């Protein structure tokens, strides 16, 4: 007679413990949100610098090209920061934390 060994089934936890959600919330509000806001601000300043360089140098084609590049990279930087903000909101809501953690940015 052969014996069949049955492996017990493992079940995942249904809820994330409150201390983990609190930890995620603290990381989000104290570290990530300010970094995102600062990086967005830097990209905005870089974009404004590009606009100023483009407008104030109508005769200098090299300075206008530099201004165009600065505007482009400023827009790219702002897009990336908005995307990071959206990804963070998605991750926070995915783990069950309060989505209001991202509201102040």
N, C-alpha and C positions, 0 to 999 in steps of 0.2 A: 504494500500500500504506500502511495506517495503522499507526503504531507505538503500542503500548499501554505506558504508563508505569506500573509497579507501585511502589507506595509500600511501603517496608520496614515491617514490623510491629514496634512497640515492645513490649517485655516489661517487666513490673514486676519489681522486685527481690523475691526470695523471702524474704529475712530482713532484719530491721532491724539495722543495724550496732551492735556492742557499745557504742561511745561514746554513741550516742543513747539506748540503754536505760539506761546508767549515768546520763546527764544527767536522764532522766525519773525515775529512782529517787531521785536527789539532790533534785530539786524536790519530789517527793512526801514524802520523809522529813524534809527540813529545813525546808520552807516550808508545804506544804499540810496535812500531818497536825497540826502544832501549831496552825495557824489553826482547823482544824475542831474540835479539842479545846477550844480557848479559847472559840469561839463556842457550842459545846454547853454548856460550863460556865456561860457567861453566861445562856443560855436557861434552864438549870436553876435558877440563882439567881433569875432573874426569876419563874419559876414558884413557887418557894418563897416569895418575897416576896408573891405574889398569894394563896397559901394562908394565910400569916400575916395579911395584911390582911383576908381574908375571915373568919378565925376570931376575931381579936381585936376585931372591930367588929360584934357581933351586933345592936346597936341602930341603927347608922348605915348606912342603906341606900345612901348615896352611896359610902361607903368599901367596902362589900361589892360594889357594882357595879364599882368600880375593881379590887378583888381578883379578881373573876371575869374581867375583861378581861385582867388580868396573867397569870392562869392560862392563859387561852386562848392568848394570844400566846406564852407560854413553851412551851406544847405545840407550837404551830406552829413556833417556832424550833427546838426539838429535832427535830421531824420533818424539817425542811429540812436540818439538819446530818447526820442519819442518811442522808437521801437523797443528799446530796453525797458522803458517805463511800461509799455504794454505787455511785454514778456513777464516782467515782475508781477504785474497785476494778475496775469493768467496763472502764474505759478502759485501766488498766494491764495487765490481762490481755489486752485486745484487741491491744495493740501487741507483746505477747510478753514483757513484763517479768515479773519475779518477783512473783506476787501477795502474797508475804510482806512486801512493802514497806509494806502497810497494816495489818499485824498488831498493832502496838503501841498503836494508838489504842483 
